[in-house]
Amino acid sequence: LARMNPTTRELKEYLERIHHEVHRIDGTARGLLDLGRPRPAALGPVDVGQVAETCVRLVRAGSELSQVEVDFALEPGLLARADAGPLSQILINLVLNAAQAMGGQGGVRVSTRREGGEVRLEVEDTGPGISPEVMPRLFEPFFTTKEGKGTGLGLAVSLHLAQSMGGRLTVENVPGSGARFIVHLPAA
């Protein structure tokens, strides 16, 4: 930081990001531990669009999204019965996975909508999609297609977190190209 000569405002933003990331990493570690011994999530009304915007802003600070176009289609004021911490963890994982699936170049669309009694948070990419061989194993712990770069825990933990909030996590290929991950949560 000293070489960068940041302003007080920039330094404050860096420290806030670091603080947020430390809590997110702590949550990830606890999530891994909870795979074996689940605990109830602290559920309440969460503005899903606000969480989505915050997460994408945080992830954009890293190099993984430097050449990725991210756009939003967020229904304003959409509330889900969820826990903002685990929901953030799921969303950050899905956005980073999308960027990696596209080789760091392409487009990601984050959208929300209400459908009946549930809120849908979707992360769609313009990558190659998911092969039929990989699709059935996608949420298995320790299964990865990242050849030494991934642990294979991201989607397994994300699925577990979605389920701990009374929701689910599904995936489908988008006709033409790409994949769409959908977090289904109860509406608040």
VMD Tcl script that draws the C-alpha trace (Angstrom):
set ca {
  {0.00 0.00 0.00}
  {2.84 2.40 0.78}
  {4.11 2.30 -2.83}
  {0.63 3.01 -4.17}
  {0.29 6.23 -2.11}
  {-3.47 5.78 -1.62}
  {-5.78 8.53 -0.47}
  {-7.55 8.16 2.85}
  {-10.76 7.24 1.01}
  {-8.99 4.56 -1.06}
  {-7.30 3.17 2.04}
  {-10.65 3.00 3.82}
  {-12.13 1.11 0.82}
  {-9.19 -1.35 0.79}
  {-9.57 -1.97 4.52}
  {-13.33 -2.47 4.17}
  {-12.76 -5.00 1.37}
  {-10.14 -6.83 3.43}
  {-12.47 -6.90 6.43}
  {-15.34 -8.20 4.30}
  {-13.12 -10.87 2.72}
  {-11.81 -12.07 6.09}
  {-15.40 -12.58 7.25}
  {-16.27 -14.31 3.96}
  {-13.28 -16.67 4.29}
  {-14.23 -17.37 7.89}
  {-17.73 -18.18 6.66}
  {-16.31 -20.51 4.01}
  {-14.27 -22.40 6.59}
  {-17.28 -22.66 8.87}
  {-19.39 -23.80 5.90}
  {-16.95 -26.61 5.20}
  {-17.08 -27.68 8.83}
  {-20.87 -27.50 8.76}
  {-21.11 -29.94 5.84}
  {-20.69 -32.63 8.47}
  {-22.71 -30.95 11.21}
  {-25.26 -28.51 9.84}
  {-26.48 -25.62 11.99}
  {-29.56 -23.49 11.39}
  {-29.02 -20.33 9.38}
  {-30.02 -16.91 10.79}
  {-32.87 -16.29 8.37}
  {-34.60 -12.99 7.83}
  {-35.72 -10.72 5.00}
  {-32.77 -10.04 2.67}
  {-32.81 -7.66 -0.31}
  {-31.44 -10.06 -2.93}
  {-30.62 -7.35 -5.48}
  {-28.63 -5.38 -2.94}
  {-26.61 -8.48 -2.01}
  {-26.01 -9.20 -5.72}
  {-24.74 -5.68 -6.45}
  {-22.45 -5.68 -3.39}
  {-20.97 -9.09 -4.25}
  {-20.30 -8.23 -7.88}
  {-18.71 -4.91 -6.88}
  {-16.43 -6.82 -4.50}
  {-15.47 -9.48 -7.06}
  {-14.85 -6.86 -9.78}
  {-11.92 -5.61 -7.70}
  {-10.07 -8.86 -8.52}
  {-8.39 -9.83 -11.76}
  {-10.83 -12.66 -12.61}
  {-13.46 -10.20 -13.87}
  {-11.17 -7.62 -15.48}
  {-12.31 -8.65 -19.00}
  {-15.78 -9.90 -18.10}
  {-18.85 -7.79 -18.81}
  {-21.33 -8.11 -15.93}
  {-24.87 -6.83 -16.30}
  {-27.86 -6.93 -14.00}
  {-31.57 -7.55 -14.36}
  {-32.66 -7.07 -10.75}
  {-36.23 -6.75 -9.56}
  {-36.09 -3.82 -7.10}
  {-36.88 -4.48 -3.45}
  {-37.12 -8.24 -3.89}
  {-36.90 -9.86 -0.45}
  {-36.00 -13.48 0.24}
  {-36.03 -15.37 3.52}
  {-32.28 -15.91 3.72}
  {-29.01 -15.11 5.48}
  {-26.97 -12.42 3.68}
  {-23.59 -14.00 4.57}
  {-24.17 -17.45 3.05}
  {-26.08 -15.90 0.13}
  {-23.06 -13.68 -0.60}
  {-20.79 -16.69 -0.45}
  {-22.94 -18.57 -2.97}
  {-23.14 -15.61 -5.33}
  {-19.41 -14.82 -5.24}
  {-18.65 -18.48 -5.96}
  {-21.09 -18.58 -8.90}
  {-19.78 -15.35 -10.45}
  {-16.14 -16.46 -10.12}
  {-16.98 -19.89 -11.55}
  {-18.72 -18.22 -14.50}
  {-15.68 -16.03 -15.19}
  {-13.36 -19.04 -15.00}
  {-15.62 -21.13 -17.26}
  {-15.30 -18.41 -19.92}
  {-11.54 -18.17 -19.57}
  {-11.85 -14.69 -18.09}
  {-13.58 -13.21 -21.16}
  {-17.27 -12.96 -21.94}
  {-20.45 -11.89 -20.28}
  {-22.21 -12.69 -17.02}
  {-25.79 -11.71 -16.28}
  {-27.03 -11.61 -12.69}
  {-30.80 -11.47 -12.44}
  {-33.51 -11.78 -9.83}
  {-37.23 -12.33 -10.00}
  {-40.09 -13.63 -7.95}
  {-41.81 -16.77 -9.15}
  {-44.74 -17.87 -7.02}
  {-43.58 -18.17 -3.41}
  {-39.90 -18.19 -4.26}
  {-37.17 -15.77 -5.23}
  {-34.85 -16.80 -8.07}
  {-31.32 -15.44 -8.23}
  {-29.71 -16.42 -11.54}
  {-26.10 -16.24 -12.71}
  {-25.80 -16.88 -16.44}
  {-22.59 -16.89 -18.48}
  {-21.69 -16.91 -22.17}
  {-19.18 -19.75 -21.78}
  {-19.23 -23.23 -23.30}
  {-21.90 -24.64 -20.99}
  {-21.61 -27.84 -18.98}
  {-20.96 -31.13 -20.71}
  {-23.38 -34.04 -20.22}
  {-20.58 -36.06 -18.55}
  {-19.92 -33.35 -15.96}
  {-23.51 -32.29 -15.22}
  {-24.45 -35.22 -12.88}
  {-21.30 -34.76 -10.76}
  {-21.26 -30.96 -10.59}
  {-22.33 -30.66 -6.94}
  {-20.25 -33.59 -5.62}
  {-17.67 -32.59 -2.99}
  {-14.10 -32.65 -4.37}
  {-15.22 -32.96 -7.99}
  {-13.52 -30.33 -10.15}
  {-12.82 -29.66 -13.81}
  {-10.20 -27.01 -13.00}
  {-7.13 -29.27 -13.27}
  {-5.23 -28.47 -10.09}
  {-6.73 -24.99 -9.65}
  {-9.88 -25.87 -7.73}
  {-10.74 -27.91 -4.66}
  {-14.11 -29.12 -5.90}
  {-15.79 -27.71 -2.82}
  {-17.29 -24.45 -4.10}
  {-20.49 -25.82 -5.61}
  {-20.90 -28.49 -2.92}
  {-20.69 -25.83 -0.20}
  {-22.97 -23.50 -2.20}
  {-25.60 -26.23 -2.51}
  {-25.36 -26.94 1.21}
  {-25.72 -23.23 2.05}
  {-28.76 -22.85 -0.21}
  {-30.37 -25.89 1.43}
  {-29.58 -24.57 4.93}
  {-31.69 -21.51 4.05}
  {-34.63 -23.66 2.92}
  {-33.72 -23.22 -0.73}
  {-31.93 -25.10 -3.47}
  {-29.33 -24.58 -6.17}
  {-29.91 -25.83 -9.70}
  {-28.09 -25.57 -13.01}
  {-29.05 -25.74 -16.67}
  {-27.37 -25.10 -19.99}
  {-28.55 -22.04 -21.87}
  {-29.66 -22.81 -25.43}
  {-26.95 -21.52 -27.75}
  {-24.17 -21.26 -25.15}
  {-23.34 -20.89 -21.51}
  {-24.69 -22.12 -18.22}
  {-27.27 -20.75 -15.80}
  {-27.07 -21.40 -12.06}
  {-30.25 -20.65 -10.14}
  {-30.51 -20.08 -6.40}
  {-34.11 -20.73 -5.33}
  {-35.06 -19.19 -1.98}
  {-38.35 -18.74 -0.13}
  {-39.80 -15.26 -0.64}
  {-40.00 -13.09 2.49}
}
mol new
graphics top color blue
foreach p $ca { graphics top sphere $p radius 0.5 }
foreach p [lrange $ca 0 end-1] q [lrange $ca 1 end] { graphics top cylinder $p $q radius 0.2 }
display resetview
